Amino acid sequence: MHFAHKVPVTFTDSQGRIDFPFGRCRILVDQRQMQLLVEVGTEKQADQAETILQERMLRLASRDRLLVTWHRERRGQA
């Protein structure tokens, strides 16, 4: 896993977890897609997570037709 030399990482064939200083990223993989579920505490951390993860994914998948879509969900709000 790309981030393992910098932060704690665990993974199997179908899922993984990256523990960044700014939050946790769960990775779920199936035949069609890879889903990243990122838990952070602030908007600034969400921006940081999106930037870091998108840059790395695009760099690692430079030969593939990669589509990255972000959806933000705010928890604890009515």
C-alpha positions as a LaTeX table, in Angstrom:
\begin{tabular}{lrrr}
\hline
Residue & $x$ (\AA) & $y$ (\AA) & $z$ (\AA) \\
\hline
Met1 & 0.00 & 0.00 & 0.00 \\
His2 & 1.36 & 3.37 & $-1.07$ \\
Phe3 & 0.98 & 5.22 & 2.27 \\
Ala4 & 2.39 & 2.45 & 4.51 \\
His5 & 5.85 & 4.02 & 4.71 \\
Lys6 & 4.37 & 7.16 & 6.32 \\
Val7 & 1.25 & 6.19 & 8.30 \\
Pro8 & $-0.38$ & 3.02 & 9.73 \\
Val9 & $-2.08$ & 0.98 & 6.97 \\
Thr10 & $-3.95$ & $-2.34$ & 7.00 \\
Phe11 & $-5.50$ & $-4.03$ & 3.97 \\
Thr12 & $-6.89$ & $-7.22$ & 2.43 \\
Asp13 & $-8.03$ & $-7.95$ & $-1.13$ \\
Ser14 & $-11.36$ & $-6.19$ & $-0.59$ \\
Gln15 & $-10.82$ & $-3.55$ & 2.09 \\
Gly16 & $-8.26$ & $-1.40$ & 3.83 \\
Arg17 & $-7.68$ & 1.34 & 6.34 \\
Ile18 & $-5.27$ & 4.27 & 6.40 \\
Asp19 & $-4.80$ & 6.22 & 9.65 \\
Phe20 & $-3.70$ & 9.73 & 8.65 \\
Pro21 & $-2.83$ & 12.38 & 11.25 \\
Phe22 & $-5.94$ & 14.32 & 10.14 \\
Gly23 & $-8.38$ & 11.37 & 10.08 \\
Arg24 & $-9.13$ & 7.80 & 9.04 \\
Cys25 & $-9.75$ & 6.47 & 5.55 \\
Arg26 & $-11.60$ & 3.17 & 5.00 \\
Ile27 & $-11.22$ & 1.61 & 1.57 \\
Leu28 & $-13.81$ & $-0.76$ & 0.10 \\
Val29 & $-13.09$ & $-2.49$ & $-3.21$ \\
Asp30 & $-15.26$ & $-4.62$ & $-5.48$ \\
Gln31 & $-15.21$ & $-5.65$ & $-9.15$ \\
Arg32 & $-16.33$ & $-2.20$ & $-10.37$ \\
Gln33 & $-15.08$ & 0.41 & $-7.97$ \\
Met34 & $-12.96$ & 1.49 & $-5.05$ \\
Gln35 & $-14.79$ & 3.51 & $-2.41$ \\
Leu36 & $-12.92$ & 5.69 & 0.09 \\
Leu37 & $-14.76$ & 6.63 & 3.29 \\
Val38 & $-12.85$ & 9.39 & 5.05 \\
Glu39 & $-13.64$ & 10.51 & 8.60 \\
Val40 & $-12.26$ & 13.90 & 9.63 \\
Gly41 & $-13.18$ & 16.57 & 12.15 \\
Thr42 & $-13.10$ & 19.81 & 10.14 \\
Glu43 & $-13.70$ & 21.20 & 6.65 \\
Lys44 & $-9.98$ & 22.00 & 6.39 \\
Gln45 & $-9.15$ & 18.35 & 7.11 \\
Ala46 & $-11.73$ & 17.24 & 4.51 \\
Asp47 & $-10.05$ & 19.50 & 1.93 \\
Gln48 & $-6.65$ & 18.10 & 2.90 \\
Ala49 & $-7.88$ & 14.50 & 2.62 \\
Glu50 & $-9.43$ & 15.09 & $-0.80$ \\
Thr51 & $-6.29$ & 16.74 & $-2.13$ \\
Ile52 & $-3.87$ & 14.09 & $-0.85$ \\
Leu53 & $-5.99$ & 11.09 & $-1.84$ \\
Gln54 & $-6.97$ & 12.41 & $-5.27$ \\
Glu55 & $-3.38$ & 13.36 & $-6.19$ \\
Arg56 & $-2.10$ & 9.91 & $-5.20$ \\
Met57 & $-4.90$ & 8.01 & $-6.94$ \\
Leu58 & $-4.48$ & 9.94 & $-10.19$ \\
Arg59 & $-0.72$ & 9.46 & $-10.10$ \\
Leu60 & $-0.94$ & 5.71 & $-9.39$ \\
Ala61 & $-3.66$ & 5.13 & $-11.98$ \\
Ser62 & $-2.17$ & 7.30 & $-14.73$ \\
Arg63 & $-2.78$ & 4.62 & $-17.38$ \\
Asp64 & $-6.36$ & 3.92 & $-16.33$ \\
Arg65 & $-9.44$ & 6.00 & $-17.05$ \\
Leu66 & $-10.00$ & 7.05 & $-13.46$ \\
Leu67 & $-13.05$ & 9.02 & $-12.38$ \\
Val68 & $-12.89$ & 10.55 & $-8.90$ \\
Thr69 & $-16.11$ & 11.85 & $-7.34$ \\
Trp70 & $-16.31$ & 13.25 & $-3.81$ \\
His71 & $-19.48$ & 13.38 & $-1.69$ \\
Arg72 & $-19.36$ & 15.08 & 1.69 \\
Glu73 & $-21.68$ & 14.04 & 4.48 \\
Arg74 & $-21.88$ & 16.09 & 7.63 \\
Arg75 & $-22.69$ & 14.01 & 10.69 \\
Gly76 & $-24.43$ & 15.25 & 13.76 \\
Gln77 & $-26.43$ & 17.96 & 12.02 \\
Ala78 & $-30.23$ & 17.99 & 11.94 \\
\hline
\end{tabular}
